[in-house]
C-alpha cells in the first residue's frame, strides 16, 4: 500500500508519470501540492515548508492526472499546504483555492487526454 505525493515525487525527480508501474489498487491515498522552481531554504532540521497551490510550481499536472485517470484511480486525494504564507490566510480560503485549482487541472487533463 502506497501513499503518493506530487510534492515528494517531483522533488525527488520522479514527477509526472514516475509512478506508472504502481497499480491503482496499491495507492491508498494521493496527496497534492506544487513544488517551487527553486530548492527550499533550510527549516532548522524540519520538513520544507514551501508547498504551493496546484498550478503555481513545477509539477507536471497533466501527466500526473492523466495517469491517475488511465489507472481509474478512485480513492482519496488531499491537498497539503505547509507554507507559512498560506498559514496567514483563513484555512477555509486556502482549502477552497486548492480544491478549485485541482478541479481545474483535472478538467484540463480530461480535455487534453487525447493529446498525451
Backbone torsions as a table, in degrees:
resi	resn	phi	psi	omega
1	UNK	NA	127.6	-176.5
2	UNK	-118.9	152.9	173.4
3	UNK	-114.4	121.8	-176.2
4	UNK	-107.1	133.0	-179.4
5	UNK	-127.9	124.4	178.5
6	UNK	-62.4	-37.0	-179.0
7	UNK	-61.9	-54.3	-175.9
8	UNK	-67.0	-37.7	178.7
9	UNK	-64.0	-47.5	-179.5
10	UNK	-64.4	-44.3	-179.3
11	UNK	-63.2	-29.5	-179.7
12	UNK	-89.7	2.0	180.0
13	UNK	81.5	17.6	-178.5
14	UNK	-117.9	32.3	-177.3
15	UNK	-76.8	-171.9	-179.7
16	UNK	62.2	-122.6	-177.6
17	UNK	-91.7	22.7	-176.4
18	UNK	-63.8	-6.1	179.1
19	UNK	-116.9	25.4	-175.8
20	UNK	-61.4	-28.5	-177.6
21	UNK	-81.0	-8.1	-177.3
22	UNK	-90.6	119.6	177.8
23	UNK	-65.2	144.6	-178.7
24	UNK	-54.9	-37.6	-177.5
25	UNK	-67.2	-13.7	176.9
26	UNK	-92.7	-7.8	178.7
27	UNK	-95.4	108.6	-176.7
28	UNK	-81.5	-29.5	179.4
29	UNK	-154.9	151.1	-179.9
30	UNK	-125.2	118.9	-176.3
31	UNK	-107.5	134.5	-177.0
32	UNK	-126.3	141.0	168.6
33	UNK	-168.3	163.3	-177.9
34	UNK	-99.0	164.8	-174.8
35	UNK	-116.7	128.6	178.2
36	UNK	-64.1	157.3	-178.8
37	UNK	-67.9	-25.5	-177.9
38	UNK	-111.8	146.6	179.8
39	UNK	-56.6	147.7	-179.4
40	UNK	-71.0	154.9	172.9
41	UNK	-71.3	150.2	178.7
42	UNK	-60.2	144.9	-179.5
43	UNK	-121.1	50.0	175.2
44	UNK	50.1	49.3	175.4
45	UNK	83.6	-7.1	179.5
46	UNK	-91.8	-178.8	179.2
47	UNK	-71.0	156.2	176.5
48	UNK	-63.7	139.2	-178.3
49	UNK	-114.8	56.7	-173.4
50	UNK	-128.8	21.0	-179.1
51	UNK	-62.1	143.3	179.9
52	UNK	-118.2	157.3	173.4
53	UNK	-61.9	150.6	179.3
54	UNK	-54.6	132.9	178.7
55	UNK	94.7	-3.6	-178.8
56	UNK	-103.0	2.0	-175.9
57	UNK	-134.9	-141.4	-170.2
58	UNK	-105.1	-1.0	179.8
59	UNK	-62.9	136.1	178.0
60	UNK	-87.4	79.0	-170.5
61	UNK	-59.2	-43.3	-177.9
62	UNK	-58.5	-45.4	179.3
63	UNK	-62.3	-47.7	-178.3
64	UNK	-61.6	-51.6	-174.4
65	UNK	-70.3	-37.1	176.9
66	UNK	-65.6	-36.7	177.2
67	UNK	-65.3	-42.9	176.0
68	UNK	-58.8	-40.9	178.4
69	UNK	-64.7	-43.3	179.4
70	UNK	-62.6	-32.7	178.4
71	UNK	-80.6	-6.6	-174.8
72	UNK	57.0	39.3	177.8
73	UNK	-62.2	126.7	-175.5
74	UNK	-133.6	28.5	178.1
75	UNK	-106.7	-162.6	-173.9
76	UNK	-71.0	146.2	164.6
77	UNK	-127.4	144.5	179.2
78	UNK	-143.2	146.4	-178.4
79	UNK	-89.6	128.6	177.9
80	UNK	-111.5	126.1	-174.1
81	UNK	-131.8	47.0	175.6
82	UNK	-73.2	103.4	-179.5
83	UNK	-163.5	119.2	-178.4
84	UNK	-54.2	-32.8	178.4
85	UNK	-65.4	-37.8	178.1
86	UNK	-72.0	-32.5	-179.2
87	UNK	-66.0	-19.2	179.5
88	UNK	-76.6	-14.1	-179.0
89	UNK	-99.9	160.0	176.2
90	UNK	-60.2	135.7	-176.9
91	UNK	-56.3	-41.4	-179.3
92	UNK	-63.0	-36.7	178.5
93	UNK	-66.7	-43.5	179.3
94	UNK	-64.1	-44.7	179.4
95	UNK	-62.5	-44.7	179.7
96	UNK	-61.2	-42.1	178.3
97	UNK	-61.0	-45.6	179.7
98	UNK	-61.7	-43.5	-180.0
99	UNK	-66.4	-44.6	179.6
100	UNK	-60.5	-45.4	-177.9
101	UNK	-67.3	-40.8	-179.3
102	UNK	-69.0	-34.9	176.4
103	UNK	-63.8	-40.5	177.0
104	UNK	-62.9	-43.5	179.8
105	UNK	-66.2	-37.7	176.5
106	UNK	-63.5	-45.4	179.5
107	UNK	-61.4	-43.3	178.4
108	UNK	-64.0	-38.6	-179.4
109	UNK	-67.6	-37.0	176.2
110	UNK	-65.2	-43.4	-179.0
111	UNK	-63.3	-39.0	-176.5
112	UNK	-93.5	7.3	-174.6
113	UNK	-59.2	-34.8	-179.7
114	UNK	-69.3	-24.5	-177.3
115	UNK	-88.5	2.4	176.9
116	UNK	98.0	NA	NA
